[in-house]
Amino acid sequence: SIGTHLRAGQGKLQAKQQWMADHLRVAGKVTLDAGAVKVLRDQGKSLLPVGVVKVEGNFERGDVVACLDEQGQEVARGLVNYSAAETARILRTPSNEIAQILGYVDESELIHRDNLILM
């Protein structure tokens, strides 16, 4: 068959998340601290740069990255708002300090919750 099968009855967000999980190539990885993992799993919040401890790969804004816990297990996947180089510069940084480091702010989140799927 050709195309993507999305189950009937899903909302737009659920269909988008299913498509991201199943069909987009992972371009890089970010490792999260325990607090960030807990917030993603328990509260469904966006991923902020302050919770990222390590960056791997050569990804660009809009690419899919795997979000790993500190044991290397994939906990989420999402469309990233900053490149790998930018992410490396702002990891462990509160969102209100991104502009001081990069000279601009595209988004306050590294991955917005609408572009994030838990694995």
Biopython code that builds the backbone (N, CA, C, O; Angstrom):
import numpy as np
from Bio.PDB.StructureBuilder import StructureBuilder

atoms = [
    (1, "SER", "N", (0.829, -1.185, 0.000)),
    (1, "SER", "CA", (0.000, 0.000, 0.000)),
    (1, "SER", "C", (0.870, 1.244, 0.000)),
    (1, "SER", "O", (2.050, 1.188, 0.346)),
    (2, "ILE", "N", (0.288, 2.349, -0.384)),
    (2, "ILE", "CA", (1.003, 3.615, -0.485)),
    (2, "ILE", "C", (0.362, 4.607, 0.472)),
    (2, "ILE", "O", (-0.861, 4.660, 0.603)),
    (3, "GLY", "N", (1.198, 5.389, 1.138)),
    (3, "GLY", "CA", (0.677, 6.430, 2.006)),
    (3, "GLY", "C", (0.769, 6.066, 3.469)),
    (3, "GLY", "O", (1.385, 5.067, 3.842)),
    (4, "THR", "N", (0.155, 6.881, 4.284)),
    (4, "THR", "CA", (0.166, 6.718, 5.729)),
    (4, "THR", "C", (-1.232, 6.416, 6.210)),
    (4, "THR", "O", (-2.182, 7.121, 5.868)),
    (5, "HIS", "N", (-1.361, 5.366, 7.004)),
    (5, "HIS", "CA", (-2.661, 5.005, 7.565)),
    (5, "HIS", "C", (-2.786, 5.649, 8.937)),
    (5, "HIS", "O", (-1.985, 5.366, 9.828)),
    (6, "LEU", "N", (-3.774, 6.505, 9.117)),
    (6, "LEU", "CA", (-4.068, 7.109, 10.409)),
    (6, "LEU", "C", (-5.425, 6.611, 10.857)),
    (6, "LEU", "O", (-6.397, 6.657, 10.104)),
    (7, "ARG", "N", (-5.482, 6.137, 12.081)),
    (7, "ARG", "CA", (-6.722, 5.553, 12.589)),
    (7, "ARG", "C", (-7.837, 6.589, 12.673)),
    (7, "ARG", "O", (-7.609, 7.737, 13.054)),
    (8, "ALA", "N", (-9.041, 6.165, 12.313)),
    (8, "ALA", "CA", (-10.216, 7.033, 12.403)),
    (8, "ALA", "C", (-10.491, 7.361, 13.863)),
    (8, "ALA", "O", (-10.207, 6.563, 14.757)),
    (9, "GLY", "N", (-11.034, 8.516, 14.087)),
    (9, "GLY", "CA", (-11.395, 8.904, 15.449)),
    (9, "GLY", "C", (-10.274, 9.613, 16.190)),
    (9, "GLY", "O", (-10.477, 10.087, 17.308)),
    (10, "GLN", "N", (-9.101, 9.693, 15.589)),
    (10, "GLN", "CA", (-8.011, 10.399, 16.242)),
    (10, "GLN", "C", (-8.153, 11.892, 15.992)),
    (10, "GLN", "O", (-8.607, 12.322, 14.932)),
    (11, "GLY", "N", (-7.761, 12.659, 16.975)),
    (11, "GLY", "CA", (-7.694, 14.097, 16.773)),
    (11, "GLY", "C", (-6.482, 14.432, 15.923)),
    (11, "GLY", "O", (-5.629, 13.577, 15.681)),
    (12, "LYS", "N", (-6.405, 15.679, 15.470)),
    (12, "LYS", "CA", (-5.280, 16.098, 14.634)),
    (12, "LYS", "C", (-3.949, 15.911, 15.345)),
    (12, "LYS", "O", (-2.977, 15.462, 14.738)),
    (13, "LEU", "N", (-3.899, 16.256, 16.641)),
    (13, "LEU", "CA", (-2.654, 16.136, 17.385)),
    (13, "LEU", "C", (-2.233, 14.682, 17.502)),
    (13, "LEU", "O", (-1.058, 14.371, 17.303)),
    (14, "GLN", "N", (-3.156, 13.783, 17.818)),
    (14, "GLN", "CA", (-2.820, 12.364, 17.923)),
    (14, "GLN", "C", (-2.335, 11.815, 16.594)),
    (14, "GLN", "O", (-1.369, 11.052, 16.561)),
    (15, "ALA", "N", (-2.978, 12.183, 15.504)),
    (15, "ALA", "CA", (-2.568, 11.713, 14.179)),
    (15, "ALA", "C", (-1.168, 12.221, 13.844)),
    (15, "ALA", "O", (-0.351, 11.479, 13.298)),
    (16, "LYS", "N", (-0.892, 13.472, 14.167)),
    (16, "LYS", "CA", (0.433, 14.043, 13.918)),
    (16, "LYS", "C", (1.486, 13.295, 14.718)),
    (16, "LYS", "O", (2.554, 12.978, 14.194)),
    (17, "GLN", "N", (1.196, 13.011, 15.979)),
    (17, "GLN", "CA", (2.152, 12.309, 16.822)),
    (17, "GLN", "C", (2.387, 10.886, 16.334)),
    (17, "GLN", "O", (3.521, 10.407, 16.364)),
    (18, "GLN", "N", (1.344, 10.207, 15.889)),
    (18, "GLN", "CA", (1.504, 8.859, 15.341)),
    (18, "GLN", "C", (2.402, 8.909, 14.109)),
    (18, "GLN", "O", (3.300, 8.081, 13.958)),
    (19, "TRP", "N", (2.162, 9.869, 13.240)),
    (19, "TRP", "CA", (2.957, 10.016, 12.029)),
    (19, "TRP", "C", (4.423, 10.280, 12.372)),
    (19, "TRP", "O", (5.314, 9.684, 11.767)),
    (20, "MET", "N", (4.683, 11.171, 13.342)),
    (20, "MET", "CA", (6.062, 11.465, 13.744)),
    (20, "MET", "C", (6.753, 10.230, 14.288)),
    (20, "MET", "O", (7.912, 9.972, 13.963)),
    (21, "ALA", "N", (6.059, 9.468, 15.109)),
    (21, "ALA", "CA", (6.655, 8.289, 15.736)),
    (21, "ALA", "C", (6.993, 7.215, 14.719)),
    (21, "ALA", "O", (8.012, 6.535, 14.841)),
    (22, "ASP", "N", (6.149, 7.062, 13.724)),
    (22, "ASP", "CA", (6.282, 5.941, 12.799)),
    (22, "ASP", "C", (7.063, 6.241, 11.532)),
    (22, "ASP", "O", (7.605, 5.317, 10.925)),
    (23, "HIS", "N", (7.141, 7.494, 11.111)),
    (23, "HIS", "CA", (7.626, 7.758, 9.761)),
    (23, "HIS", "C", (8.783, 8.738, 9.627)),
    (23, "HIS", "O", (9.349, 8.854, 8.540)),
    (24, "LEU", "N", (9.145, 9.425, 10.656)),
    (24, "LEU", "CA", (10.219, 10.394, 10.514)),
    (24, "LEU", "C", (11.531, 9.838, 11.054)),
    (24, "LEU", "O", (11.563, 9.206, 12.109)),
    (25, "ARG", "N", (12.605, 10.079, 10.320)),
    (25, "ARG", "CA", (13.938, 9.597, 10.697)),
    (25, "ARG", "C", (14.486, 10.447, 11.844)),
    (25, "ARG", "O", (14.400, 11.675, 11.822)),
    (26, "VAL", "N", (15.044, 9.777, 12.833)),
    (26, "VAL", "CA", (15.659, 10.466, 13.966)),
    (26, "VAL", "C", (17.023, 10.997, 13.524)),
    (26, "VAL", "O", (17.872, 10.236, 13.060)),
    (27, "ALA", "N", (17.224, 12.297, 13.669)),
    (27, "ALA", "CA", (18.448, 12.943, 13.193)),
    (27, "ALA", "C", (19.483, 13.153, 14.295)),
    (27, "ALA", "O", (20.641, 13.450, 14.002)),
    (28, "GLY", "N", (19.085, 13.003, 15.549)),
    (28, "GLY", "CA", (20.006, 13.216, 16.651)),
    (28, "GLY", "C", (19.372, 12.808, 17.961)),
    (28, "GLY", "O", (18.250, 12.305, 18.004)),
    (29, "LYS", "N", (20.125, 13.040, 19.038)),
    (29, "LYS", "CA", (19.664, 12.654, 20.371)),
    (29, "LYS", "C", (19.983, 13.766, 21.357)),
    (29, "LYS", "O", (20.985, 14.469, 21.232)),
    (30, "VAL", "N", (19.103, 13.902, 22.337)),
    (30, "VAL", "CA", (19.379, 14.754, 23.486)),
    (30, "VAL", "C", (19.146, 13.911, 24.738)),
    (30, "VAL", "O", (18.173, 13.163, 24.826)),
    (31, "THR", "N", (20.046, 14.044, 25.695)),
    (31, "THR", "CA", (19.907, 13.335, 26.963)),
    (31, "THR", "C", (19.350, 14.304, 27.994)),
    (31, "THR", "O", (19.810, 15.440, 28.117)),
    (32, "LEU", "N", (18.348, 13.831, 28.735)),
    (32, "LEU", "CA", (17.627, 14.667, 29.692)),
    (32, "LEU", "C", (17.982, 14.297, 31.122)),
    (32, "LEU", "O", (18.295, 13.142, 31.411)),
    (33, "ASP", "N", (17.934, 15.264, 32.005)),
    (33, "ASP", "CA", (18.101, 14.964, 33.424)),
    (33, "ASP", "C", (16.806, 14.353, 33.962)),
    (33, "ASP", "O", (15.773, 14.384, 33.293)),
    (34, "ALA", "N", (16.870, 13.805, 35.159)),
    (34, "ALA", "CA", (15.717, 13.104, 35.739)),
    (34, "ALA", "C", (14.513, 14.024, 35.905)),
    (34, "ALA", "O", (13.375, 13.588, 35.734)),
    (35, "GLY", "N", (14.748, 15.282, 36.232)),
    (35, "GLY", "CA", (13.645, 16.227, 36.396)),
    (35, "GLY", "C", (12.890, 16.464, 35.098)),
    (35, "GLY", "O", (11.660, 16.527, 35.096)),
    (36, "ALA", "N", (13.613, 16.594, 34.002)),
    (36, "ALA", "CA", (12.969, 16.798, 32.698)),
    (36, "ALA", "C", (12.165, 15.568, 32.297)),
    (36, "ALA", "O", (11.055, 15.696, 31.781)),
    (37, "VAL", "N", (12.714, 14.383, 32.529)),
    (37, "VAL", "CA", (11.993, 13.143, 32.206)),
    (37, "VAL", "C", (10.691, 13.083, 32.996)),
    (37, "VAL", "O", (9.642, 12.744, 32.447)),
    (38, "LYS", "N", (10.757, 13.410, 34.277)),
    (38, "LYS", "CA", (9.568, 13.369, 35.131)),
    (38, "LYS", "C", (8.501, 14.353, 34.644)),
    (38, "LYS", "O", (7.320, 14.009, 34.589)),
    (39, "VAL", "N", (8.908, 15.563, 34.295)),
    (39, "VAL", "CA", (7.961, 16.577, 33.820)),
    (39, "VAL", "C", (7.307, 16.133, 32.509)),
    (39, "VAL", "O", (6.099, 16.297, 32.336)),
    (40, "LEU", "N", (8.090, 15.575, 31.592)),
    (40, "LEU", "CA", (7.519, 15.098, 30.326)),
    (40, "LEU", "C", (6.503, 13.993, 30.578)),
    (40, "LEU", "O", (5.392, 14.027, 30.047)),
    (41, "ARG", "N", (6.887, 13.012, 31.390)),
    (41, "ARG", "CA", (6.021, 11.845, 31.626)),
    (41, "ARG", "C", (4.798, 12.173, 32.471)),
    (41, "ARG", "O", (3.691, 11.736, 32.157)),
    (42, "ASP", "N", (4.988, 12.928, 33.528)),
    (42, "ASP", "CA", (3.909, 13.140, 34.498)),
    (42, "ASP", "C", (3.016, 14.337, 34.185)),
    (42, "ASP", "O", (1.837, 14.336, 34.536)),
    (43, "GLN", "N", (3.565, 15.354, 33.529)),
    (43, "GLN", "CA", (2.806, 16.586, 33.332)),
    (43, "GLN", "C", (2.548, 16.925, 31.868)),
    (43, "GLN", "O", (1.786, 17.847, 31.576)),
    (44, "GLY", "N", (3.174, 16.193, 30.941)),
    (44, "GLY", "CA", (2.948, 16.450, 29.522)),
    (44, "GLY", "C", (3.402, 17.824, 29.070)),
    (44, "GLY", "O", (2.815, 18.410, 28.160)),
    (45, "LYS", "N", (4.441, 18.338, 29.699)),
    (45, "LYS", "CA", (4.943, 19.679, 29.376)),
    (45, "LYS", "C", (5.911, 19.637, 28.198)),
    (45, "LYS", "O", (6.325, 18.566, 27.754)),
    (46, "SER", "N", (6.263, 20.812, 27.703)),
    (46, "SER", "CA", (7.275, 20.956, 26.663)),
    (46, "SER", "C", (8.658, 20.690, 27.254)),
    (46, "SER", "O", (8.863, 20.792, 28.463)),
    (47, "LEU", "N", (9.607, 20.345, 26.370)),
    (47, "LEU", "CA", (10.990, 20.146, 26.803)),
    (47, "LEU", "C", (11.724, 21.476, 26.721)),
    (47, "LEU", "O", (11.799, 22.094, 25.659)),
    (48, "LEU", "N", (12.262, 21.905, 27.849)),
    (48, "LEU", "CA", (13.016, 23.150, 27.918)),
    (48, "LEU", "C", (14.511, 22.847, 27.904)),
    (48, "LEU", "O", (14.920, 21.768, 28.333)),
    (49, "PRO", "N", (15.336, 23.776, 27.418)),
    (49, "PRO", "CA", (16.779, 23.535, 27.357)),
    (49, "PRO", "C", (17.412, 23.250, 28.718)),
    (49, "PRO", "O", (18.415, 22.541, 28.789)),
    (50, "VAL", "N", (16.850, 23.783, 29.784)),
    (50, "VAL", "CA", (17.426, 23.604, 31.115)),
    (50, "VAL", "C", (17.495, 22.134, 31.524)),
    (50, "VAL", "O", (18.332, 21.760, 32.346)),
    (51, "GLY", "N", (16.621, 21.294, 30.957)),
    (51, "GLY", "CA", (16.595, 19.876, 31.306)),
    (51, "GLY", "C", (17.477, 18.992, 30.452)),
    (51, "GLY", "O", (17.499, 17.776, 30.641)),
    (52, "VAL", "N", (18.207, 19.578, 29.514)),
    (52, "VAL", "CA", (19.050, 18.804, 28.596)),
    (52, "VAL", "C", (20.494, 18.831, 29.081)),
    (52, "VAL", "O", (21.048, 19.895, 29.356)),
    (53, "VAL", "N", (21.106, 17.634, 29.185)),
    (53, "VAL", "CA", (22.478, 17.538, 29.681)),
    (53, "VAL", "C", (23.484, 17.143, 28.608)),
    (53, "VAL", "O", (24.689, 17.291, 28.815)),
    (54, "LYS", "N", (23.011, 16.637, 27.450)),
    (54, "LYS", "CA", (23.932, 16.177, 26.408)),
    (54, "LYS", "C", (23.239, 16.235, 25.052)),
    (54, "LYS", "O", (22.034, 16.003, 24.951)),
    (55, "VAL", "N", (24.008, 16.546, 24.010)),
    (55, "VAL", "CA", (23.507, 16.616, 22.635)),
    (55, "VAL", "C", (24.366, 15.713, 21.762)),
    (55, "VAL", "O", (25.594, 15.747, 21.843)),
    (56, "GLU", "N", (23.713, 14.895, 20.918)),
    (56, "GLU", "CA", (24.433, 14.029, 19.982)),
    (56, "GLU", "C", (23.835, 14.179, 18.592)),
    (56, "GLU", "O", (22.622, 14.324, 18.443)),
    (57, "GLY", "N", (24.682, 14.145, 17.582)),
    (57, "GLY", "CA", (24.212, 14.198, 16.203)),
    (57, "GLY", "C", (24.342, 15.584, 15.611)),
    (57, "GLY", "O", (24.781, 16.528, 16.267)),
    (58, "ASN", "N", (23.949, 15.681, 14.350)),
    (58, "ASN", "CA", (24.047, 16.930, 13.611)),
    (58, "ASN", "C", (22.674, 17.256, 13.044)),
    (58, "ASN", "O", (22.440, 17.099, 11.846)),
    (59, "PHE", "N", (21.779, 17.702, 13.888)),
    (59, "PHE", "CA", (20.412, 17.974, 13.466)),
    (59, "PHE", "C", (20.187, 19.465, 13.274)),
    (59, "PHE", "O", (20.935, 20.301, 13.780)),
    (60, "GLU", "N", (19.138, 19.768, 12.530)),
    (60, "GLU", "CA", (18.734, 21.145, 12.258)),
    (60, "GLU", "C", (17.359, 21.397, 12.862)),
    (60, "GLU", "O", (16.651, 20.460, 13.232)),
    (61, "ARG", "N", (16.996, 22.650, 12.958)),
    (61, "ARG", "CA", (15.653, 23.019, 13.422)),
    (61, "ARG", "C", (14.622, 22.286, 12.566)),
    (61, "ARG", "O", (14.735, 22.268, 11.340)),
    (62, "GLY", "N", (13.619, 21.683, 13.202)),
    (62, "GLY", "CA", (12.569, 20.963, 12.491)),
    (62, "GLY", "C", (12.842, 19.484, 12.321)),
    (62, "GLY", "O", (11.955, 18.740, 11.901)),
    (63, "ASP", "N", (14.056, 19.036, 12.640)),
    (63, "ASP", "CA", (14.363, 17.605, 12.583)),
    (63, "ASP", "C", (13.774, 16.894, 13.793)),
    (63, "ASP", "O", (13.427, 17.522, 14.794)),
    (64, "VAL", "N", (13.669, 15.577, 13.685)),
    (64, "VAL", "CA", (13.219, 14.759, 14.810)),
    (64, "VAL", "C", (14.437, 14.341, 15.620)),
    (64, "VAL", "O", (15.436, 13.882, 15.065)),
    (65, "VAL", "N", (14.346, 14.502, 16.930)),
    (65, "VAL", "CA", (15.392, 14.021, 17.825)),
    (65, "VAL", "C", (14.784, 13.053, 18.831)),
    (65, "VAL", "O", (13.624, 13.179, 19.223)),
    (66, "ALA", "N", (15.596, 12.090, 19.235)),
    (66, "ALA", "CA", (15.219, 11.166, 20.298)),
    (66, "ALA", "C", (15.633, 11.796, 21.620)),
    (66, "ALA", "O", (16.724, 12.354, 21.733)),
    (67, "CYS", "N", (14.770, 11.706, 22.610)),
    (67, "CYS", "CA", (15.041, 12.216, 23.953)),
    (67, "CYS", "C", (15.310, 11.015, 24.850)),
    (67, "CYS", "O", (14.442, 10.162, 25.037)),
    (68, "LEU", "N", (16.509, 10.955, 25.399)),
    (68, "LEU", "CA", (16.929, 9.824, 26.209)),
    (68, "LEU", "C", (17.009, 10.214, 27.672)),
    (68, "LEU", "O", (17.274, 11.367, 28.011)),
    (69, "ASP", "N", (16.770, 9.212, 28.554)),
    (69, "ASP", "CA", (17.038, 9.452, 29.967)),
    (69, "ASP", "C", (18.537, 9.240, 30.199)),
    (69, "ASP", "O", (19.264, 8.897, 29.267)),
    (70, "GLU", "N", (18.990, 9.438, 31.403)),
    (70, "GLU", "CA", (20.427, 9.349, 31.683)),
    (70, "GLU", "C", (20.968, 7.926, 31.606)),
    (70, "GLU", "O", (22.182, 7.725, 31.632)),
    (71, "GLN", "N", (20.076, 6.932, 31.510)),
    (71, "GLN", "CA", (20.493, 5.546, 31.307)),
    (71, "GLN", "C", (20.519, 5.180, 29.819)),
    (71, "GLN", "O", (20.853, 4.048, 29.469)),
    (72, "GLY", "N", (20.173, 6.118, 28.952)),
    (72, "GLY", "CA", (20.205, 5.883, 27.515)),
    (72, "GLY", "C", (18.932, 5.317, 26.926)),
    (72, "GLY", "O", (18.918, 4.940, 25.754)),
    (73, "GLN", "N", (17.855, 5.243, 27.708)),
    (73, "GLN", "CA", (16.575, 4.738, 27.214)),
    (73, "GLN", "C", (15.784, 5.878, 26.576)),
    (73, "GLN", "O", (15.709, 6.974, 27.131)),
    (74, "GLU", "N", (15.196, 5.616, 25.407)),
    (74, "GLU", "CA", (14.402, 6.637, 24.733)),
    (74, "GLU", "C", (13.081, 6.825, 25.472)),
    (74, "GLU", "O", (12.328, 5.872, 25.672)),
    (75, "VAL", "N", (12.811, 8.057, 25.873)),
    (75, "VAL", "CA", (11.578, 8.367, 26.590)),
    (75, "VAL", "C", (10.613, 9.184, 25.744)),
    (75, "VAL", "O", (9.411, 9.197, 26.007)),
    (76, "ALA", "N", (11.135, 9.864, 24.728)),
    (76, "ALA", "CA", (10.289, 10.700, 23.873)),
    (76, "ALA", "C", (11.010, 10.958, 22.559)),
    (76, "ALA", "O", (12.186, 10.641, 22.383)),
    (77, "ARG", "N", (10.254, 11.545, 21.652)),
    (77, "ARG", "CA", (10.750, 11.920, 20.333)),
    (77, "ARG", "C", (10.019, 13.189, 19.935)),
    (77, "ARG", "O", (8.837, 13.344, 20.243)),
    (78, "GLY", "N", (10.704, 14.101, 19.254)),
    (78, "GLY", "CA", (10.001, 15.313, 18.868)),
    (78, "GLY", "C", (10.720, 16.148, 17.839)),
    (78, "GLY", "O", (11.884, 15.910, 17.516)),
    (79, "LEU", "N", (9.997, 17.140, 17.325)),
    (79, "LEU", "CA", (10.534, 18.093, 16.356)),
    (79, "LEU", "C", (11.218, 19.221, 17.126)),
    (79, "LEU", "O", (10.584, 19.928, 17.909)),
    (80, "VAL", "N", (12.491, 19.376, 16.896)),
    (80, "VAL", "CA", (13.309, 20.288, 17.685)),
    (80, "VAL", "C", (13.270, 21.707, 17.114)),
    (80, "VAL", "O", (13.210, 21.895, 15.899)),
    (81, "ASN", "N", (13.303, 22.697, 18.002)),
    (81, "ASN", "CA", (13.238, 24.103, 17.606)),
    (81, "ASN", "C", (14.597, 24.750, 17.383)),
    (81, "ASN", "O", (14.666, 25.888, 16.917)),
    (82, "TYR", "N", (15.679, 24.049, 17.707)),
    (82, "TYR", "CA", (17.028, 24.587, 17.542)),
    (82, "TYR", "C", (17.927, 23.518, 16.937)),
    (82, "TYR", "O", (17.675, 22.325, 17.105)),
    (83, "SER", "N", (18.966, 23.937, 16.239)),
    (83, "SER", "CA", (19.933, 23.002, 15.662)),
    (83, "SER", "C", (20.765, 22.362, 16.774)),
    (83, "SER", "O", (20.702, 22.784, 17.929)),
    (84, "ALA", "N", (21.538, 21.346, 16.417)),
    (84, "ALA", "CA", (22.419, 20.692, 17.392)),
    (84, "ALA", "C", (23.429, 21.687, 17.956)),
    (84, "ALA", "O", (23.686, 21.698, 19.160)),
    (85, "ALA", "N", (24.000, 22.516, 17.092)),
    (85, "ALA", "CA", (24.985, 23.499, 17.550)),
    (85, "ALA", "C", (24.353, 24.499, 18.517)),
    (85, "ALA", "O", (24.946, 24.834, 19.543)),
    (86, "GLU", "N", (23.158, 24.970, 18.193)),
    (86, "GLU", "CA", (22.461, 25.903, 19.082)),
    (86, "GLU", "C", (22.087, 25.218, 20.392)),
    (86, "GLU", "O", (22.236, 25.797, 21.468)),
    (87, "THR", "N", (21.601, 23.982, 20.293)),
    (87, "THR", "CA", (21.203, 23.236, 21.491)),
    (87, "THR", "C", (22.391, 23.028, 22.415)),
    (87, "THR", "O", (22.259, 23.156, 23.632)),
    (88, "ALA", "N", (23.553, 22.706, 21.848)),
    (88, "ALA", "CA", (24.756, 22.516, 22.664)),
    (88, "ALA", "C", (25.118, 23.797, 23.417)),
    (88, "ALA", "O", (25.632, 23.742, 24.534)),
    (89, "ARG", "N", (24.853, 24.924, 22.815)),
    (89, "ARG", "CA", (25.172, 26.203, 23.460)),
    (89, "ARG", "C", (24.193, 26.556, 24.578)),
    (89, "ARG", "O", (24.563, 27.237, 25.535)),
    (90, "ILE", "N", (22.928, 26.091, 24.460)),
    (90, "ILE", "CA", (21.918, 26.488, 25.456)),
    (90, "ILE", "C", (21.523, 25.367, 26.412)),
    (90, "ILE", "O", (20.630, 25.557, 27.237)),
    (91, "LEU", "N", (22.171, 24.196, 26.321)),
    (91, "LEU", "CA", (21.775, 23.139, 27.255)),
    (91, "LEU", "C", (22.040, 23.595, 28.683)),
    (91, "LEU", "O", (22.995, 24.323, 28.951)),
    (92, "ARG", "N", (21.172, 23.150, 29.598)),
    (92, "ARG", "CA", (21.201, 23.512, 31.027)),
    (92, "ARG", "C", (20.868, 24.990, 31.260)),
    (92, "ARG", "O", (21.082, 25.503, 32.358)),
    (93, "THR", "N", (20.348, 25.676, 30.240)),
    (93, "THR", "CA", (20.067, 27.106, 30.332)),
    (93, "THR", "C", (18.571, 27.356, 30.517)),
    (93, "THR", "O", (17.765, 26.798, 29.773)),
    (94, "PRO", "N", (18.184, 28.180, 31.492)),
    (94, "PRO", "CA", (16.778, 28.576, 31.601)),
    (94, "PRO", "C", (16.337, 29.313, 30.331)),
    (94, "PRO", "O", (17.130, 30.023, 29.713)),
    (95, "SER", "N", (15.093, 29.142, 29.956)),
    (95, "SER", "CA", (14.578, 29.721, 28.709)),
    (95, "SER", "C", (14.746, 31.235, 28.639)),
    (95, "SER", "O", (14.959, 31.788, 27.560)),
    (96, "ASN", "N", (14.650, 31.908, 29.788)),
    (96, "ASN", "CA", (14.762, 33.372, 29.772)),
    (96, "ASN", "C", (16.194, 33.858, 29.546)),
    (96, "ASN", "O", (16.426, 35.065, 29.472)),
    (97, "GLU", "N", (17.162, 32.933, 29.433)),
    (97, "GLU", "CA", (18.554, 33.310, 29.175)),
    (97, "GLU", "C", (19.024, 32.921, 27.771)),
    (97, "GLU", "O", (20.185, 33.149, 27.430)),
    (98, "ILE", "N", (18.142, 32.338, 26.952)),
    (98, "ILE", "CA", (18.526, 31.906, 25.601)),
    (98, "ILE", "C", (19.028, 33.084, 24.770)),
    (98, "ILE", "O", (20.051, 32.970, 24.095)),
    (99, "ALA", "N", (18.330, 34.203, 24.810)),
    (99, "ALA", "CA", (18.707, 35.372, 24.004)),
    (99, "ALA", "C", (20.098, 35.887, 24.362)),
    (99, "ALA", "O", (20.832, 36.349, 23.488)),
    (100, "GLN", "N", (20.463, 35.811, 25.640)),
    (100, "GLN", "CA", (21.789, 36.268, 26.060)),
    (100, "GLN", "C", (22.888, 35.407, 25.443)),
    (100, "GLN", "O", (23.978, 35.900, 25.151)),
    (101, "ILE", "N", (22.605, 34.132, 25.247)),
    (101, "ILE", "CA", (23.614, 33.212, 24.721)),
    (101, "ILE", "C", (23.637, 33.210, 23.194)),
    (101, "ILE", "O", (24.701, 33.315, 22.584)),
    (102, "LEU", "N", (22.459, 33.091, 22.578)),
    (102, "LEU", "CA", (22.384, 32.982, 21.122)),
    (102, "LEU", "C", (22.256, 34.332, 20.418)),
    (102, "LEU", "O", (22.581, 34.452, 19.237)),
    (103, "GLY", "N", (21.785, 35.339, 21.137)),
    (103, "GLY", "CA", (21.543, 36.634, 20.518)),
    (103, "GLY", "C", (20.151, 36.754, 19.926)),
    (103, "GLY", "O", (19.808, 37.788, 19.352)),
    (104, "TYR", "N", (19.352, 35.717, 20.057)),
    (104, "TYR", "CA", (17.974, 35.684, 19.560)),
    (104, "TYR", "C", (17.251, 34.542, 20.260)),
    (104, "TYR", "O", (17.878, 33.685, 20.881)),
    (105, "VAL", "N", (15.925, 34.540, 20.153)),
    (105, "VAL", "CA", (15.105, 33.447, 20.667)),
    (105, "VAL", "C", (14.098, 33.089, 19.589)),
    (105, "VAL", "O", (13.248, 33.906, 19.235)),
    (106, "ASP", "N", (14.189, 31.869, 19.062)),
    (106, "ASP", "CA", (13.154, 31.397, 18.143)),
    (106, "ASP", "C", (11.945, 30.921, 18.941)),
    (106, "ASP", "O", (10.809, 31.299, 18.654)),
    (107, "GLU", "N", (12.200, 30.098, 19.933)),
    (107, "GLU", "CA", (11.157, 29.537, 20.803)),
    (107, "GLU", "C", (11.741, 29.394, 22.201)),
    (107, "GLU", "O", (12.954, 29.252, 22.351)),
    (108, "SER", "N", (10.898, 29.429, 23.224)),
    (108, "SER", "CA", (11.393, 29.224, 24.584)),
    (108, "SER", "C", (11.584, 27.744, 24.892)),
    (108, "SER", "O", (12.298, 27.387, 25.829)),
    (109, "GLU", "N", (10.937, 26.877, 24.095)),
    (109, "GLU", "CA", (11.047, 25.432, 24.302)),
    (109, "GLU", "C", (12.037, 24.842, 23.303)),
    (109, "GLU", "O", (12.149, 25.316, 22.172)),
    (110, "LEU", "N", (12.747, 23.812, 23.726)),
    (110, "LEU", "CA", (13.565, 23.052, 22.782)),
    (110, "LEU", "C", (12.644, 22.219, 21.897)),
    (110, "LEU", "O", (12.834, 22.149, 20.682)),
    (111, "ILE", "N", (11.634, 21.581, 22.520)),
    (111, "ILE", "CA", (10.594, 20.856, 21.784)),
    (111, "ILE", "C", (9.251, 21.200, 22.425)),
    (111, "ILE", "O", (9.045, 20.949, 23.613)),
    (112, "HIS", "N", (8.348, 21.768, 21.647)),
    (112, "HIS", "CA", (7.019, 22.100, 22.156)),
    (112, "HIS", "C", (6.229, 20.809, 22.374)),
    (112, "HIS", "O", (6.381, 19.851, 21.617)),
    (113, "ARG", "N", (5.403, 20.785, 23.387)),
    (113, "ARG", "CA", (4.648, 19.570, 23.725)),
    (113, "ARG", "C", (3.762, 19.079, 22.585)),
    (113, "ARG", "O", (3.502, 17.880, 22.490)),
    (114, "ASP", "N", (3.290, 19.978, 21.716)),
    (114, "ASP", "CA", (2.479, 19.553, 20.574)),
    (114, "ASP", "C", (3.306, 18.815, 19.524)),
    (114, "ASP", "O", (2.752, 18.136, 18.658)),
    (115, "ASN", "N", (4.631, 18.947, 19.602)),
    (115, "ASN", "CA", (5.538, 18.282, 18.664)),
    (115, "ASN", "C", (6.354, 17.191, 19.346)),
    (115, "ASN", "O", (7.431, 16.829, 18.872)),
    (116, "LEU", "N", (5.844, 16.671, 20.453)),
    (116, "LEU", "CA", (6.559, 15.704, 21.280)),
    (116, "LEU", "C", (5.692, 14.485, 21.519)),
    (116, "LEU", "O", (4.504, 14.609, 21.816)),
    (117, "ILE", "N", (6.281, 13.313, 21.389)),
    (117, "ILE", "CA", (5.554, 12.077, 21.685)),
    (117, "ILE", "C", (6.343, 11.253, 22.688)),
    (117, "ILE", "O", (7.556, 11.089, 22.558)),
    (118, "LEU", "N", (5.649, 10.744, 23.677)),
    (118, "LEU", "CA", (6.277, 9.858, 24.653)),
    (118, "LEU", "C", (6.366, 8.464, 24.064)),
    (118, "LEU", "O", (5.460, 8.014, 23.362)),
    (119, "MET", "N", (7.452, 7.792, 24.352)),
    (119, "MET", "CA", (7.673, 6.449, 23.813)),
    (119, "MET", "C", (7.351, 5.407, 24.883)),
    (119, "MET", "O", (7.471, 4.208, 24.633)),
]
sb = StructureBuilder()
sb.init_structure("model")
sb.init_model(0)
sb.init_chain("A")
sb.init_seg("    ")
for serial, (resi, resn, name, xyz) in enumerate(atoms, 1):
    if name == "N":
        sb.init_residue(resn, " ", resi, " ")
    sb.init_atom(name, np.array(xyz, "f"), 0.0, 1.0, " ", f" {name:<3s}", serial, name[0])
structure = sb.get_structure()
